[in-house]
């Protein structure tokens, strides 16, 4: 599936669009189906969790000490430009399209 098509489904309220986008854009680094860390920390239960708190993952000091609690608003800001929100973070992936960010955040909130 093309990312643009997935984004269009997200606008239509297709709950699987967020899952597809997560797999396409985030799945290389982050796990959601298992509590295993990869290149990035696992994202099970990320909404409501303190940033930098997954046991066993080597976070950048800036993210670990950021004081952020992940919620829809903080995830939205972070996904637009992680380095602008947390200078020194190792996360470099940006999500420029608001509908894609929204679909991914809604998906993460269900996990």
C-alpha positions in Angstrom: 0.0 0.0 0.0 1.2 3.5 -0.8 1.6 5.8 2.2 -0.6 8.4 0.6 -3.4 5.8 0.3 -3.0 4.9 3.9 -3.2 8.5 4.9 -6.4 8.9 2.9 -7.9 5.9 4.8 -6.9 7.6 8.1 -8.9 10.6 7.1 -11.9 8.3 6.6 -11.5 6.9 10.1 -10.0 3.5 9.0 -8.5 2.3 12.3 -6.0 0.0 10.4 -4.5 3.0 8.6 -2.5 3.9 11.8 -1.3 0.4 12.1 -0.2 0.3 8.5 1.6 3.7 8.8 3.3 2.5 12.0 4.5 -0.6 10.3 5.8 1.4 7.3 7.3 4.4 9.0 8.1 3.2 12.6 8.4 -0.5 12.5 12.0 -0.6 11.4 13.1 0.8 14.8 10.2 0.3 17.2 8.2 -2.7 18.3 4.6 -2.6 19.3 3.5 -6.3 19.2 6.2 -7.3 21.7 7.9 -5.6 24.6 11.3 -6.1 22.9 13.4 -3.1 22.3 15.0 -2.6 18.9 16.9 0.3 17.5 14.3 2.3 19.3 12.4 1.5 22.5 9.2 -0.6 22.3 6.2 1.5 22.2 3.7 -0.7 24.0 1.8 1.6 26.4 3.7 4.7 25.2 0.7 7.0 25.7 0.8 8.1 29.4 4.3 6.9 29.9 7.3 9.1 30.9 9.8 9.6 28.1 13.0 7.7 28.5 11.5 5.1 30.9 11.5 1.8 29.1 13.8 -0.5 31.0 16.7 -1.8 29.2 16.8 0.8 26.4 19.8 3.2 26.2 18.1 6.6 25.8 19.9 9.8 25.0 20.4 11.8 28.3 18.3 14.6 26.8 15.3 12.4 26.3 15.7 10.5 29.6 15.9 13.8 31.5 13.2 15.7 29.4 10.4 15.4 32.0 8.0 14.6 29.1 5.0 12.4 29.6 3.8 11.0 26.2 0.3 12.0 25.3 -1.4 13.0 22.0 -0.1 16.6 22.2 3.5 15.7 23.1 3.6 13.0 20.5 2.3 15.4 17.9 5.0 17.9 18.6 7.7 15.3 18.8 6.8 13.6 15.6 6.8 16.9 13.7 10.5 17.5 14.6 12.0 15.4 17.4 15.2 17.4 17.6 13.4 20.7 18.0 11.4 19.4 20.9 14.3 17.4 22.6 17.7 18.7 21.5 20.0 15.7 21.5 17.4 13.0 21.0 18.5 10.1 18.8 15.1 10.0 17.0 15.5 11.6 13.6 12.4 10.5 11.7 10.0 13.3 11.0 6.3 13.1 10.0 5.3 16.1 8.0 1.7 15.1 7.3 -0.8 15.9 10.0 -3.2 13.1 9.0 -0.4 10.5 9.2 0.7 11.7 12.6 -2.9 11.6 13.8 -3.4 8.1 12.6 -0.2 6.8 14.2 -0.9 8.5 17.5 -4.4 7.1 17.6 -3.0 3.7 16.9 -0.4 4.0 19.6 -3.1 5.0 22.1 -4.8 1.6 21.6 -1.6 -0.3 22.4 
